[in-house]
Amino acid sequence: MKRLVSFLAVLLLAAGCGNPLAGGGEGGATGDIIIGASDVGESLLLAQIYAGALRQAGASDVTVRPPVGSREVVVKALQDRSLSVVPDYSGNLLRYFDKDTTATTSQDVYAQLRQKIPAGFEVLDQAPAEDKDLLVVGPQLASSGVKTFSDLGPRCRELVFGGPGQWSSRWRDKIKSLYGCEFKEIRTTDTGGPVTVAALKSGDVQVADLFSTSSTIAANGFVPLADDKNMFPAQNIVPLVARGTLSPAEVAALNRVSAALTTAELTRLNVEFTEQKRNPLDIAEEFLARA
């Protein structure tokens, strides 16, 4: 994912200026709502959208506190109520609470997540929006008849793959068992970033792992392949909440945000932030006006 450290300065400045979307105060013991986010731009942007929605629902003290660290740190912070809510991804969250899960579709992942989540937590409505792994190819390979993972399988031995370092340990055996795919070479590039994009553009790799909300896919004419046997689990955006920290009106506000958040919309928001360099507080405010 895109790591956008410069976003932290924007958020901290906004909080210091008392921006209505950023909120203020230390929170926790006084009942303030503390929203956590990682230092990934998308997470930070979602946190600002949640903050604005909660304020519109009547919350008087809302603070966005990035970065919060690993999922282990987030879970502990929700347990001790130093955080109230964080944006998360359904598939990764389910795997954290149930390492043996085999659920892959959006419906099954969300249903199991609600069953497996421990006491003290709750997940609100999931959004249609997903930020999940995709395999993408160039237009020439796609035009030769490679449109799905099943189409890719018989061609893998002639193709070089580019993706993150952990791809082999996580997916090499899985893609072989499901699709009969064994790449000629698995090359470490980066995690859906510029190195991967450049390698695919230049032809150094012919298949790459990117993310479904990446603006680089359409911008470069890459073609995402359909994962027709659901190798990659669903990764719908879902608010993870410390149970009891939000009022019914505040829960309803975040559910309305989720209902309005599609993958196309999230991709567009990411473009506004990462490429157009727009103020994330303005992006959040405009999204909420449309939602």
Secondary structure, 3 states (H helix, E strand, C coil): CCECCHHHHHHHHHHHCCCCCCCCCCCCCCCCEEEECCCEHHHHHHHHHHHHHHHHCCCCCEEEECCCCCHHHHHHHHHCCCCCEEEEEHHHHHHHHCCCCCCCCHHHHHHHHHHHCCCCEEECCCCCCECCEEEEECHHHHHCCCCEHHHHHHHHHHCEEEECCCHHHHHHHHHHHHHCCCCCEEEECCCCCHHHHHHHHHCCCCEEEEECCCCHHHHCCCEECECCCCCCCCCEEEEEEECCCCCHHHHHHHHHHHHHCCHHHHHHHHHHHHCCCCCHHHHHHHHHHHC
